[in-house]
Amino acid sequence: MSENQKGLPIKNDEKGHVMTADNAPMASVRIAGEPDDKNINRYELESARRALRLIKGNLGYNRLHALVSEQIAEGNALFRDHVKRSDGKQATGIITLEATGLTAANFSAWMNRAFAREDVLIAAHPEHYLIMSGPNGPHIVETLGDHVVGFYMGSWDKSEVPAGGTDSIDKRHSLLTLDDDGTVFGSISTMFSEAGGGMTVELSVTLPATSAPDAIDQHLQHFSVEFRNWMLLAAAEIREGSLTVDGQQN
């Protein structure tokens, strides 16, 4: 939180007005005739996405990797240390998303093909620095907690639905290994379920206990951003006819 010239902390209220600690409004900016600055925030978000798409696309894999190589080395060393200090203890966090206008079956089929589309994978989150599919699973460089980490996501272990369940549930589990020495440092799990008018997605991340709660909380936030973007894109491509409902390209 920043401070004004009088040394009072500055924050924003729900409408984007700048407030001081004594709740006196200082400044706000909005488009004339609109109640708040939400549209300006949306325009900024869209511009930021375009800028990142351009920069990442122009740099390419090798230059992007070189750009963040120092941060990757630091982040990987930190999580190796977390594994050692946690001595086998782990922490898990779970977040559930709800979507309308898209079924779990359609999204699952779309995701199976999406992991071969680098443009779709890297665009899902601003802090996806690299995502490349490979024979050992996707190679990912992204932020965990406050640090950039490079890792491989192992092949999905498709879990069987528990007795009494239905085939409308898609459960998967994958181990995470550091990309420099193969240290297993965590795992992620997904569960896609059909729901009235749409679907629910339960996402979980498990990391060394000493990295909690910061790395866990941050990655749940990360999940919410990337999976919302993937679900919206899947629904749009199916609706526009560029993909069939089973995830095949037209």
C-alpha positions in Angstrom: 0.0 0.0 0.0 1.4 3.4 -1.0 1.2 6.6 1.0 0.1 10.2 0.2 2.1 13.3 0.9 0.9 13.4 4.5 2.1 9.9 5.1 -1.4 8.3 5.1 -1.9 4.9 3.5 -3.7 5.0 0.2 -6.2 2.3 -1.0 -9.0 1.9 -3.5 -12.6 1.4 -2.7 -14.9 -0.9 -4.7 -15.5 1.7 -7.4 -11.8 2.5 -7.9 -11.9 5.7 -5.9 -8.6 6.4 -4.2 -9.1 6.6 -0.4 -6.9 7.6 2.5 -6.9 6.0 5.9 -9.5 8.5 7.2 -11.9 7.4 4.3 -11.7 10.8 2.6 -12.0 10.3 -1.2 -9.0 11.7 -3.0 -9.4 11.0 -6.7 -11.2 8.7 -9.2 -11.4 8.5 -12.9 -14.2 7.0 -15.0 -15.7 7.3 -18.5 -18.4 10.0 -18.5 -21.8 8.5 -18.0 -20.5 5.3 -16.4 -20.8 4.5 -12.7 -17.2 3.3 -12.2 -13.9 2.5 -13.9 -14.6 -1.2 -14.6 -14.5 -0.7 -18.4 -11.2 1.1 -18.2 -9.9 -1.8 -16.1 -11.2 -4.2 -18.8 -9.5 -2.2 -21.6 -6.2 -2.3 -19.7 -6.5 -6.1 -19.2 -7.2 -6.6 -22.9 -4.2 -4.4 -23.8 -1.9 -6.2 -21.4 -2.9 -9.6 -22.9 -2.2 -8.3 -26.4 1.2 -7.0 -25.3 2.2 -10.2 -23.6 1.1 -12.3 -26.6 3.2 -10.1 -28.9 6.3 -10.1 -26.7 6.2 -13.9 -25.9 5.5 -14.7 -29.5 8.4 -12.6 -30.8 10.9 -13.8 -28.2 10.2 -17.5 -28.8 11.1 -20.4 -26.6 14.9 -20.0 -26.4 15.1 -16.3 -25.7 12.2 -16.5 -23.2 14.0 -19.3 -21.4 17.2 -17.3 -21.4 15.4 -14.2 -20.1 14.2 -15.9 -17.0 17.0 -18.5 -16.5 18.4 -16.8 -13.4 15.0 -16.7 -11.8 14.3 -20.4 -12.7 17.6 -21.4 -11.0 16.6 -19.5 -7.9 13.1 -20.8 -7.8 14.1 -24.4 -8.4 16.8 -24.2 -5.6 14.1 -22.8 -3.3 11.7 -25.7 -3.9 14.5 -28.3 -3.6 15.1 -26.7 -0.1 11.4 -26.9 0.6 11.4 -30.6 -0.2 14.3 -31.2 2.1 13.0 -29.1 5.0 9.5 -30.5 4.8 10.9 -34.0 5.2 8.0 -35.7 3.4 5.3 -33.5 4.8 3.0 -31.8 2.2 0.2 -29.2 2.1 -2.8 -29.3 -0.3 -5.2 -26.5 -1.4 -8.4 -26.9 -3.4 -10.4 -24.4 -5.4 -13.7 -25.1 -7.2 -14.9 -23.2 -10.3 -18.4 -23.2 -11.7 -19.1 -22.7 -15.4 -22.3 -22.4 -17.5 -22.6 -23.0 -21.2 -20.0 -25.8 -21.3 -20.2 -29.4 -20.4 -17.5 -31.4 -18.5 -17.4 -33.9 -21.4 -16.8 -31.2 -24.0 -14.2 -29.4 -21.9 -12.3 -32.6 -21.2 -12.2 -33.5 -24.9 -11.0 -29.9 -25.7 -8.3 -30.0 -23.0 -6.9 -33.3 -24.4 -6.2 -31.5 -27.7 -5.3 -28.1 -26.1 -2.1 -29.5 -24.6 -0.7 -29.8 -28.1 -1.4 -26.1 -28.8 1.4 -24.0 -27.4 -0.4 -20.7 -28.2 -3.4 -21.8 -26.1 -1.3 -23.0 -23.2 0.9 -20.0 -22.8 -1.8 -17.4 -23.3 -4.0 -18.8 -20.4 -2.0 -16.9 -17.7 0.3 -13.9 -17.8 2.9 -15.8 -15.7 3.1 -18.7 -18.1 6.6 -18.0 -19.3 7.0 -21.2 -21.2 4.8 -24.2 -21.8 6.0 -26.8 -24.3 4.5 -30.3 -24.8 7.1 -33.0 -24.9 7.6 -36.8 -24.6 8.0 -36.5 -20.8 5.0 -34.3 -20.4 4.6 -30.5 -20.7 7.6 -28.4 -19.8 6.3 -25.5 -17.8 8.0 -22.3 -16.5 5.6 -20.3 -14.3 5.3 -18.6 -10.9 4.9 -20.6 -7.7 4.4 -18.3 -4.8 6.8 -15.4 -5.5 9.3 -17.4 -7.5 9.6 -18.6 -11.1 10.0 -22.4 -11.3 10.8 -24.7 -14.2 9.2 -28.1 -14.0 7.8 -31.0 -15.9 4.2 -32.1 -15.5 4.0 -35.9 -15.7 1.5 -37.8 -17.8 -2.0 -37.6 -16.4 -3.0 -40.5 -14.2 -6.6 -40.9 -15.0 -8.2 -42.0 -11.8 -11.1 -44.4 -11.7 -14.4 -43.0 -10.6 -15.3 -44.2 -7.1 -17.9 -46.9 -6.7 -21.3 -45.4 -7.1 -20.0 -42.6 -9.3 -20.8 -41.9 -12.9 -18.9 -41.5 -16.1 -19.8 -37.8 -16.0 -16.8 -37.3 -13.7 -13.3 -36.9 -15.1 -10.5 -37.2 -12.4 -6.8 -36.8 -13.2 -3.6 -36.5 -11.2 -0.1 -35.5 -12.3 3.3 -35.3 -10.5 5.5 -32.2 -10.8 9.3 -32.6 -11.1 11.9 -29.9 -11.3 13.3 -29.5 -14.8 17.0 -29.4 -13.7 17.4 -32.5 -11.5 14.1 -34.3 -11.6 13.2 -33.7 -8.0 9.5 -34.5 -7.3 8.2 -31.5 -5.5 4.4 -31.7 -5.8 1.4 -32.7 -7.7 -1.8 -31.3 -9.2 -5.2 -32.9 -9.5 -8.3 -32.0 -11.6 -11.9 -33.2 -11.5 -14.4 -32.1 -14.1 -18.1 -32.8 -13.2 -21.3 -32.3 -15.0 -23.7 -29.8 -13.4 -27.1 -28.3 -14.2 -26.5 -25.9 -17.1 -22.8 -26.4 -17.2 -20.0 -28.0 -15.2 -17.8 -27.7 -12.1 -14.0 -28.0 -11.9 -12.3 -28.9 -8.7 -8.6 -28.1 -8.9 -6.0 -29.0 -6.2 -2.3 -28.5 -5.8 0.0 -30.3 -3.3 3.4 -28.8 -2.4 6.0 -29.2 0.3 4.6 -28.1 3.7 7.2 -25.4 4.2 6.0 -23.6 1.1 2.5 -23.2 2.5 0.4 -21.2 2.7 1.9 -18.6 0.3 2.7 -20.9 -2.7 -0.5 -22.9 -2.2 -2.7 -19.8 -2.1 -1.0 -18.2 -5.1 -1.4 -21.3 -7.2 -5.1 -21.6 -6.4 -5.4 -18.0 -7.7 -3.3 -19.1 -10.7 -5.7 -22.0 -11.4 -8.7 -19.7 -11.3 -7.2 -17.4 -14.0 -5.9 -20.1 -16.4 -8.9 -22.5 -16.2 -11.4 -19.7 -16.6 -9.5 -18.6 -19.8 -9.4 -22.2 -21.1 -13.1 -22.8 -20.4 -14.2 -19.6 -22.1 -12.0 -20.4 -25.1 -13.3 -23.9 -25.3 -16.9 -22.8 -25.2 -16.2 -20.1 -27.8 -14.5 -22.5 -30.2 -17.2 -25.0 -29.9 -19.9 -22.3 -30.4 -18.2 -20.8 -33.4 -17.8 -24.2 -35.0 -13.9 -24.2 -35.2 -14.1 -27.3 -33.0 -16.7 -30.0 -32.7 -18.0 -30.9 -29.3 -15.6 -33.8 -29.1 -12.6 -31.5 -29.4 -11.8 -32.2 -33.1 -10.9 -29.4 -35.4 -13.2 -28.7 -38.3 
